[in-house]
């Protein structure tokens, strides 16, 4: 079956503008962990498609999300993350909001705004939901979080990130020279595992791994052991045993997947020893940012940044232009993925590109078709 997306979906800034309008501005996206917001006033600001959003912990303990836009002149109210207490103050004219969004104070209100109805100028809400300690936000306040998580509710889940033996490691920040969809498609492509990753992963072959579709989401399992599903192939399980790797207690079980793709742009990778959450954000049609939050067993976790090819300590980013040796000699499968995705981007920019056939099978490239169909559905194409 040929690709359902042509080259313009990966190289056109017009296509990206439509994605920002119709996909990212209307979808649930990973925004952080519930434990990131420990005390009232803790907040985090982020960009979702065309919208500026922030999440804030309430005095009641609830999390709420608002559009990060002052109701006076449109100034973004908060940046990055921190604690704003119970008041959110616009830096422009000091309009002040309570953390629940109500407009509390307006300087010289009697002189300058004698007829102002503050009740009509509360911050506009966005939708927020929590699943397994993961916080998701949608710019549309009427969006139904139940519809988003329902396909995953009865599926085995690998980790409890609040467990005492789990610790977070420093995140990885990638600057990718490829369209965000190319990286997603590579992540759900089972056909390449035995070839691109011959020296690192060594497989599994297409009939030894399995992707399952759950509405727009997908879960990957290693299926190289008869009648069994695992988060790791046999080869990797044997290696872990030889290294005497110690499992995280909440993940020392079978039945959960090794990769969870949550549409449109969240990739979760799970093993008995680690857990990571990657969020892909388009920056241009041909570039993307990817932040990977990593978790491991307390006592075994380490700062992996200095071990990753292309890491720049000054900017805390990982970039291919800083590699000092070929990707296929790096010994790092993620570096191999970055390398191949950037090569695909170059090819898609060529006028000679013509979409070829995709390999059939749920352990091959069918998941790419599923992903592309979800993209087209979300964009009403």
C-alpha positions in Angstrom: 0.0 0.0 0.0 1.4 3.4 -0.9 1.8 6.3 1.6 -1.4 8.3 2.1 0.7 11.5 2.5 2.7 13.1 -0.3 5.9 15.1 0.0 4.1 18.4 0.8 2.9 17.0 4.1 6.5 16.9 5.2 8.1 19.9 3.5 5.3 22.5 3.1 5.0 25.4 5.6 1.4 25.8 4.4 0.7 22.2 5.4 2.3 22.8 8.8 0.1 25.9 9.3 -2.9 23.7 8.7 -1.6 21.1 11.1 -1.2 23.8 13.8 -4.7 25.0 13.1 -6.6 21.8 12.8 -4.5 19.2 14.6 -2.4 20.6 17.4 -4.9 23.3 18.3 -7.6 20.6 18.8 -5.8 17.6 20.2 -4.8 16.3 23.6 -1.1 16.6 24.2 1.3 15.6 27.0 2.2 18.5 29.2 4.0 17.0 32.2 3.5 15.0 35.3 0.9 15.7 38.0 3.8 15.6 40.4 5.4 18.5 38.6 2.8 20.7 40.3 3.5 20.0 44.0 2.2 23.1 45.7 -0.6 25.7 45.0 0.6 28.2 42.5 3.0 25.9 40.7 2.6 26.5 37.0 3.9 25.5 33.6 3.4 27.4 30.3 3.4 25.7 26.9 2.4 26.2 23.3 -0.2 24.0 21.7 -0.6 24.7 18.0 -1.8 28.2 17.7 -2.5 28.6 21.4 -0.6 29.7 24.4 -1.6 27.7 27.5 -0.6 27.4 31.2 -1.4 24.8 33.8 -1.6 25.8 37.5 -2.2 24.0 40.8 -5.1 25.4 42.7 -5.4 25.9 46.5 -8.0 23.1 46.4 -5.4 20.8 45.0 -7.0 20.6 41.5 -5.1 21.3 38.3 -6.5 23.8 35.9 -5.5 25.0 32.5 -6.0 28.4 31.0 -5.2 30.3 27.8 -2.1 32.2 28.6 -3.6 35.5 27.3 -4.4 38.6 29.3 -8.0 39.7 28.7 -6.8 43.4 28.3 -4.2 43.5 25.5 -3.4 39.9 24.9 -0.1 39.7 26.7 1.1 36.3 27.6 1.0 36.2 31.4 3.4 33.4 32.4 6.6 31.9 30.9 8.4 28.7 31.5 7.5 27.2 34.9 7.6 28.3 38.5 5.2 29.4 41.3 3.0 32.4 41.0 1.3 32.1 44.4 -2.4 32.9 44.3 -2.1 35.8 41.9 -1.2 36.0 38.3 -0.1 39.5 37.4 0.2 40.8 33.8 3.5 42.5 33.3 2.1 45.1 30.9 -0.5 47.0 33.0 -0.7 44.8 36.1 -4.1 43.4 35.6 -4.2 40.7 38.2 -6.0 37.3 38.2 -6.6 34.8 40.9 -5.2 31.3 40.2 -8.7 30.1 39.3 -8.8 32.5 36.4 -11.0 35.3 37.9 -10.0 38.9 37.2 -9.2 40.3 40.7 -7.6 43.7 40.2 -7.3 46.5 37.5 -5.2 49.5 38.3 -7.2 52.8 38.4 -10.3 50.9 37.5 -12.6 53.8 38.6 -10.8 56.4 36.5 -9.9 54.3 33.5 -12.6 51.6 33.3 -15.7 52.9 35.1 -18.0 50.4 33.4 -15.8 47.3 33.5 -17.4 44.1 34.4 -14.6 42.0 35.9 -16.8 38.8 36.0 -16.9 38.8 32.2 -13.1 39.0 31.8 -11.9 35.9 33.6 -9.1 33.9 31.9 -10.4 31.6 29.2 -10.2 28.0 30.3 -8.6 25.1 28.4 -9.3 21.4 29.0 -7.1 19.3 31.2 -6.9 15.6 32.2 -4.7 13.2 34.1 -4.0 9.6 33.2 -1.4 7.5 35.1 0.1 10.7 36.6 0.5 12.1 33.0 -1.1 15.5 32.5 -2.7 16.2 29.1 -4.1 19.5 27.9 -6.4 20.5 25.0 -7.0 24.1 23.9 -10.7 23.4 23.5 -12.3 23.7 26.9 -15.1 21.4 25.8 -12.8 18.5 24.7 -13.7 15.2 26.3 -10.6 13.6 28.0 -12.6 10.3 28.5 -12.7 9.9 24.7 -8.9 10.3 24.5 -8.0 7.8 27.2 -10.8 5.3 26.8 -8.9 3.1 24.3 -6.1 2.7 26.9 -8.1 2.2 30.0 -8.2 -1.6 30.0 -4.6 -2.0 28.7 -1.7 -3.1 30.9 0.4 -0.1 31.9 4.0 -0.5 32.8 5.0 1.9 35.6 3.9 3.8 38.6 6.0 7.0 38.3 5.2 7.9 41.9 6.7 4.7 43.3 9.5 5.1 45.8 12.1 3.2 43.8 11.5 5.4 40.7 13.6 8.5 40.0 13.6 11.0 37.2 16.8 11.5 35.2 17.8 14.7 33.4 15.7 15.1 30.2 17.1 15.0 26.7 16.4 17.8 24.3 16.8 17.0 20.6 17.0 19.5 17.8 15.9 17.4 14.8 16.4 18.3 11.1 13.2 16.5 10.1 9.5 16.9 10.0 7.9 15.7 13.3 5.8 13.1 11.4 8.9 11.5 9.9 10.1 10.7 13.4 6.8 9.3 14.5 6.6 7.1 11.4 10.1 5.8 12.0 9.1 5.0 15.6 6.1 2.9 14.6 7.9 1.2 11.7 8.8 -2.4 12.5 10.3 -3.1 9.1 13.5 -1.2 9.7 14.5 -2.7 13.1 16.6 -5.6 11.8 18.3 -3.5 9.2 19.0 0.1 10.3 19.6 -1.2 13.9 21.4 -4.4 13.0 24.4 -3.5 15.3 22.3 -2.1 18.2 18.9 -3.7 18.4 19.4 -6.5 15.9 15.7 -6.8 15.2 13.2 -8.1 15.8 12.0 -9.1 12.3 8.5 -8.1 11.1 6.9 -11.4 12.2 8.5 -11.0 15.7 7.0 -7.7 16.7 3.4 -6.5 16.9 1.7 -3.1 16.8 -1.9 -3.0 18.0 -4.2 -0.1 17.0 -6.5 1.4 19.6 -8.4 4.1 17.9 -5.8 6.7 17.1 -3.3 5.3 19.6 -1.0 2.3 19.2 0.9 -0.2 21.4 4.0 -2.2 20.4 4.9 -5.6 21.8 7.8 -8.0 21.3 6.2 -11.1 19.8 9.4 -13.2 19.3 8.4 -15.8 22.0 5.5 -18.1 21.2 2.2 -17.1 22.8 3.9 -14.4 24.8 4.0 -10.6 24.7 6.8 -8.6 26.2 8.1 -5.0 26.3 11.6 -6.3 25.2 12.6 -8.8 22.6 14.3 -12.1 23.8 17.7 -10.8 22.8 17.4 -7.7 25.1 15.9 -9.7 27.9 18.9 -12.1 27.9 21.3 -9.1 27.8 19.6 -7.5 30.8 19.8 -10.8 32.7 23.5 -11.1 31.9 24.1 -7.6 33.1 22.1 -8.4 36.3 19.9 -5.4 35.6 17.5 -4.7 38.5 13.8 -4.1 37.6 11.7 -1.4 38.9 9.2 -3.1 41.2 6.1 -1.6 39.6 7.4 -2.7 36.2 8.6 -6.2 37.2 5.7 -7.9 35.4 4.7 -9.0 31.9 1.9 -8.1 29.6 2.5 -4.4 29.1 3.8 -3.0 25.8 7.3 -1.7 25.1 6.1 1.4 23.2 2.9 3.4 23.5 2.1 6.0 20.9 -0.5 8.5 22.0 -1.8 10.4 19.1 -0.7 12.8 17.8 2.8 13.4 19.2 3.6 11.4 22.4 5.9 8.3 22.4 6.2 6.4 25.6 8.9 3.7 25.8 8.8 1.2 28.7 11.1 -1.7 29.9 11.3 -3.3 33.3 14.2 -1.0 34.0 13.3 2.4 32.4 10.5 4.5 31.3 10.6 7.5 29.0 8.1 10.0 27.6 8.9 11.9 24.3 7.0 14.8 23.0 7.5 16.0 19.4 6.9 19.6 18.5 7.2 21.0 15.0 9.3 24.1 14.7 9.3 24.4 10.9 8.1 22.0 8.2 11.6 20.5 8.2 12.6 20.8 11.8 11.3 19.6 15.1 12.1 19.7 18.8 11.8 16.5 20.9 12.0 16.5 24.7 12.5 13.1 26.3 11.7 12.7 30.0 13.5 9.7 31.5 12.9 7.6 34.6 14.8 4.7 36.1 15.4 2.7 39.2 16.6 4.7 42.2 20.3 3.9 42.6 20.8 2.8 39.0 19.7 5.9 37.2 22.3 8.2 35.7 22.7 11.4 33.7 22.8 10.1 30.1 23.3 13.4 28.4 27.1 13.3 28.3 27.0 9.8 26.7 24.8 10.8 23.8 26.5 11.8 20.5 25.9 15.4 19.6 25.2 16.7 23.1 26.1 20.4 23.7 26.4 21.2 27.4 26.1 25.0 26.8 22.6 24.8 25.2 21.6 21.4 26.8 20.6 20.2 23.3 21.5 17.2 21.1 22.1 18.0 17.5 23.4 15.9 14.6 25.8 18.6 13.4 27.8 18.0 16.5 28.4 14.3 15.9 32.1 13.4 15.8 31.7 10.0 14.1 29.2 8.3 11.7 25.8 7.5 13.3 26.1 3.8 12.4 29.3 3.7 14.5 27.8 5.4 17.5 26.4 2.2 19.2 23.3 4.2 20.0 20.0 3.3 18.2 18.4 6.7 18.9 21.3 8.3 17.1 20.7 5.9 14.2 17.0 7.0 14.1 17.9 10.7 14.1 20.3 10.1 11.3 17.9 8.2 9.1 15.0 10.6 9.7 17.1 13.5 8.7 18.1 11.6 5.5 14.5 10.9 4.7 13.8 14.6 5.1 16.5 15.4 2.5 15.0 12.9 0.1 11.5 14.2 0.5 12.7 17.7 -0.5 13.9 16.3 -3.8 11.6 16.9 -6.8 12.5 13.3 -7.8 10.7 11.9 -4.7 7.7 9.6 -5.4 6.0 7.7 -2.7 6.9 4.0 -2.8 4.9 1.0 -1.5 4.8 0.3 2.3 5.4 -3.2 3.7 2.3 -5.0 4.8 1.7 -6.2 8.3 1.2 -5.0 11.9 4.8 -5.8 12.6 5.9 -3.9 9.4 4.6 -0.6 8.1 0.9 -0.9 8.5 1.2 1.4 11.6 2.5 4.2 9.4 -0.8 4.0 7.4 -2.8 4.0 10.6 -1.0 7.2 11.7 -1.4 8.9 8.4 -5.2 8.0 8.4 -5.5 9.6 11.8 -3.7 12.7 10.6 -6.0 13.1 7.5 -9.1 12.5 9.7 -8.0 15.2 12.2 -7.3 17.6 9.4 -10.6 16.8 7.6 -8.8 15.8 4.4 
